[in-house]
Amino acid sequence: MCKMKFLFCLMILAIVSSPAAAEEDIFKVGVEALKKKQYRLAIICFNDELRRDPQNAEGYYYRGLAQSGKGFWESAIKNFNEAIRLNPKHAGAFVARGNAYIELKDYENAVQDHHQALQLDPKHALANIRRGNSYGEMKNYRAVEDFNAAIRLSPNDFRPYLDRGNAYLDGERLDKAIHDFTEAIRLQPSNGEAYAKRSKAYLEKGEWAKSHEDETKASELMRPPKSLREQILIEMERLKIPLTPFAPGIDMDKIIDFPRFGDFPPYDDPPWNEWPH
């Protein structure tokens, strides 16, 4: 385990200190890590970027996104604050900060941020969706207006249909809810939540057979993925390989539970959220 930690530290050190890694390269590495949901590596890269250039609004914005990925909402908000201070017209930072406020259940501030984002970029569909989500949590029917706008801006996105369906379901407008859940399923057939919500709408209408059919489909789609151990055991059974093919004294569980390639070493997280903001 110590060896794995050591190798991990060497890898990060090489990235941030290599003469070949110019300033823009560190930033690109961070963005790529963020896309791959490697949030720790992304934070390290953006920390280094901001040490080089403390006035880089994008550095704060992307570090905030990485911290959001780790669930460090307060720290993320501080970074988005800095991004907005340095670039008051950064619509993405307003959207991201509003999203963090939603996670903290601060819907009033979330609405304000998403509203400001739409003032800066009226065609920002995600801002409409997320403001609608906040209105929905506040039981404000203006949520439907935002979802309508998001559908006009992004008609092939399943999310506003799903969210508008939820608003209709809460308002007991069941036929409209079923229509929207059906559209969400058409656009993303693998979405188990849409089937689950349509099942609930059918249930409230008393259409038991349709409700049961959707509930069954939702259960299939929302079942947690099999662990690596389960996948290996299933494959061994398919190939008729004995379950104890290893030499005596070897613990098969330890072999099967070995970390996946691409994962970071499984050590305790340091206090990433306490890094400089």
N, C-alpha and C positions, 0 to 999 in steps of 0.2 A: 504493500500500500504506500509506504514512504517513497518507494521508487517511482510509483505512478504520479505522486504529488510532485516529485522533483522534476520528472519529465514534463509535466504540465506547466510548471513554473518556467522551465527552460524555453518551452514553446512560446509562451507569452512574452518572455524577455526578448527572444529573438525577433518577434514581430515588432515590438515597440522600440527596439534599440538598433536594429540593423541599419547601416548607412544607406542601404538601397531603399529602405522604406521611407520615402519622402512624406511630407505632411499630408498630401492628398491621398497617398497610398494607405496610410493609417485610417483615414476617414472612410475610404472605400472598403477596407477590410471590416470596419465596424458596421457599415451598411449591409454588406454581404452576410455577416454574422447575424445581424438583426433579421434579415430575410429568412435565414435558416433557423431562427428561434434560439440561437446560441447567445442568450442574453448576457451572460457573464462576460464572454469575450467581447461583445459589443460595448458593454460599459467600460471595460478596460481601454478599448480603442478610443472611445469618445472622451474619456478622462484625459488620455494623452493628447488628443486633439485640442482640448480646452486648455491644457497647460501651455500648449504652444500658442494658442490664440483665444484668450478669454473673452473676446468680443464676437465670437463666431455664433450667431443665432442658430444656425443649423446644427451645430454641435450640441447645444443645449436641447434643441428639439429632439434630435435622434437619441440623445442619452435619456431624455424623458420617456421616449417610446420603449427603450430597452428596460428602463425601470418599471414601466407599466407592464411589460411582459413578465417581469418577476413578481408583480403584484405590490410593488412599493409605491402606492398611489400618492402619498404625501410628498415623497421625494420627487416623483414624476411631476407633480404640480409645480414644485419649486423650479424645476428645469424649464417647464413651459412658461412660467412667469418670466424667467430670464429671456427666453426666446422672444416673447412678446414685447418685453421692454426694449430689446435690441432691434426688433422688427415688428412694429405695431400692426403691420398689414399682413402678418403671417396667418392666413386662414387655417392652415393645417394645425398650427399650435393651439388656436382657439378650439378647434374640433377635438384635438387630443386632450386638452385640459378639461373640456366639457365631459368627455368620456370618463376621465378619471373621477370627476365629481359624481357622475352617475354611479360608479363603483362604490363611492363613499355615501351614496344615497342623499347627496346634496343636490336635489333636482332643480332648485331655484337658480343656483349658480350655473348648473349645467345648461339650463335653458338660455341664460344670458350669454354664455360662451358660444353656443351653437347659433344663437341669433346673430351675434357679432360676426361669426364666420360667414353666415349667409349674406350679411351686409357687404362683406368683402368679396364674396364669390357666390352670387345668387344661384349658380348651377352646381353647387356642391351637394350632391344627392345624399352623401353620408351625413352631412349636417342636418338635413331634413329628417332623415331616419332617426338619428340620435335625439334630436329635439322632440320628435314625436314619441320616442321611448320615454323621455322625461315627462311629457304631458300625460302619457298613458299611466305612468306611476302616480301622477298627481290626480288621476281620474278627470282629466281635462279633455273634453272631446275635440279640442284643437289638434290633438294627436292625429286624427284622421286627415286633417288638411295637410299636415306635413307628409304623411305617407302618400297622399294623392300627388303631392308635388314631387316626391322622390320617384314615384312610378312614372310620371311624365318625363323626368330627367333620365331615368335609368330603367326602361321598361323590361329589360331582360334580367334584372336583379331580383332574386326570389325574396330578399329580406323585407322590402317594404310591403309585399303582399302578405307575408307571414305576420308582420307586425300590425298591419291594418286589420288582418283577420282577428288577431288577438283583441284589438280595440272593439271590433264589432262583437266578438264573443262576450267581452265584458259588458257591452251594452245590450246583450241579448238579441242582437240582430243576426239571428242564426243563419239565415239563407245567405246573407252577404258574407258572413264569416266563412261558411263552407265554400263559397265561390273563391274567396281569396286563398284559402288553404289549398284548394285544388290547383289554383294558378301557381302557388309556391311549389307544389309537388311536380307540376308540369316542367317548371324551370329547373328544379333540382330533385329528381326522383329519389335520391338517396337520403333526403331530409326526414329523419324520423320524427322530429318535433312537429312538422306539418301534419303528418299522419296522426300523431297523438292528439293534436288540437282539433283536427277535423273529427276524430273519433268522439271527443267530448261534445262537439257541436251536434253531431248526429245523436248522441245519447240524450242530450237535452231536448232534441226534437222527437224523441221516442222511436227513432229508427235503429232498433237494436242490432239487426244483422249488419248494417253498414258500419255501425260503431264498433262491433266486435271485429269485423274484417280489418278496419283501420288500426285498431288496438293491436291486433296480431302483427300486422306489418310494422308498426312502430316498435314493437318489442324486438323484432328481428333486426331492424336497422340500428336501434339504440343500444343493443347488447354490447357490453365492453369488449374490446378486442382481446383475443387470446394472448396470454403472456408467452414469452419466448419458450418457457418450460413446457407449456401446454402444446405449442406448435411442434416442438421436437418430439414430445411423447406421441402425438397424433401421427407424425410422419414415421416414427419408429414402428408404431402399430400397423400402419399401412404397408410398410416394407417387411413386416413380420420379423423385426429385429428384437431379440430378447431384451427385457427391460434391465438386465444386469450384465451387460456385455463387457464390463470393465474388470480390471484386476482387483482382487480382494483388497479392501482397505481404501479404495477410491470412492469418495462420496459423490454420487451422480448428481445430487441436488446442487452441489457447489459448481459442478461443470455446467449444468444447464442454466444456473442463475448468473453466469458470468456476464458482466456488463456488455451491452450492445456496442458494436463498433460505432464510433462517432459520438458516443456519450462522453461527458466529462468524467474523470475519476470519481467514484462515489464516496467523497468525503463530506464532512459537514460544511455547509455554506458559511463563509466568513460574513461579517456584517456589511454586505454590499450596499445596503441602503444607508449606511452611515458614512459612505465615502463623500468627499466634498461635493456640494451641490452648486 
